[in-house]
């Protein structure tokens, strides 16, 4: 087992931020991000016997608030004027187009709408 608490403490002492890939440990260990004091943690849903396409991305609120949006669109923007753009609070402002597009493209009826209008990551709105 990797001594993550000690590694995180050493990294923080040196001024580094810590991202933990918990994909292998998530199904077997109790994850406590507060006790671990990691800055970010991620794992995929299928590793914990969930469906494909979902997962967890944890980030400390203070760090998420400092991060600029990496892509704009969807419901991550609170208001837009000619003078400025106000983004939503984290984590919504960091979601970008993908989360909004996926919600929009949920199946609407049983007549095949979801097959005709599938989400395509390469498609630009």
N, C-alpha and C positions, 0 to 999 in steps of 0.2 A: 504494500500500500504506500502510495506517495504521501509524505507528510505535508499535506497542503497548508495547514495552519502555520507551520514554521516557514514554509516557502513564501506564503503571503506576507507574513510579518517581515521577513528579510527584504522582500521586494518593496514593501511600503517604506521600510527604513531607508532604502536607497532612492525613494521618490518615484518608483514605478507604479503603474496601474496593473492590476492583475485580472486576466480573463481566464476562467476555468472552463475547460471542455469536460463536461460531466457526463458525456454520452455513455461511457463504460460503467461509471459508478452509479448513475441514477437508478437503475433497476435493482441495485443491491444495497445501497447505502441510504441512510437518512440524510438528506441535504439540508443544511442550515446555513444560509448565506450570511446571516448576522454573526453566528459563531465563527464561521470561516473568515469573515471580513473581506471577502473577495469583492472586486469592483464590478465585475461582470461574470455571468455564468450562463452556459447554454447546454441544451441537450435536445434531441429529437424525440417526438412522440412515439415512434415505433420502437424505440429502445425500452420504453416502459409499457410496452404492449398496447399502445394506442394506435390510432390510424396513421397512415402515411400522410405527409403534408402538414403536420402540426408540430409544434415544439415549444420550447421555453427559451426565452432570452431575458435574463434578469440584468438590471443595471441599477446602480445606486442612484437615487433620485437627484442628488446634487450633481453627479456627473452627467446624467441625462439632460439636466437643465442647462448645462454648459455647452452641450453638443449642438452644432448647427444642423439644420435639416440637410440630408444628403440628396434628396430628390423632392420635388414639390408636386402637389396635386392631391386629389382625394379630399378627405375631411381633415387634413392636417393644418389647414389655413383657417384662422379665425376670421380675419377681414383683410380685404385688399383695396387700396386706393392708389391713385397715381403717385402719391408721395411715399407710401410705405406699405409693407406687408406685415401683418401681425400673425404669428404662428400660434397654434394651440399649445397647451402645456404638454410636457412629456407624460406618458410615452406617445400620445397621439401624434405629435409633430414629427416624430421620427419614423412613422410608418410609411409615409409616401403613398404613391399610387397603388402599389400592389394590394394592400389590405382593402382599400376602397373599391378597386376593380373586382376583387374576389367577392365582396358582399354584393355588388351590383349584379354579378353573373351567377347568382344562385338560381337553381331551377325555379321557374315561375309557374309552370303548369305541367300537366301530364301529356301535352300535345307535342313535345319535342323541342320546346324553346331552348332548354339547356344544351341540347345537341347542336342546334343551329348557331348559338351565340356563345361558344366556349371562350374562356379567357385565354388569350395568347400573350405570353410575356413580351414578345417582340413587337406586338401591336401598340401603336401610339394613339392616344385619344386626341 
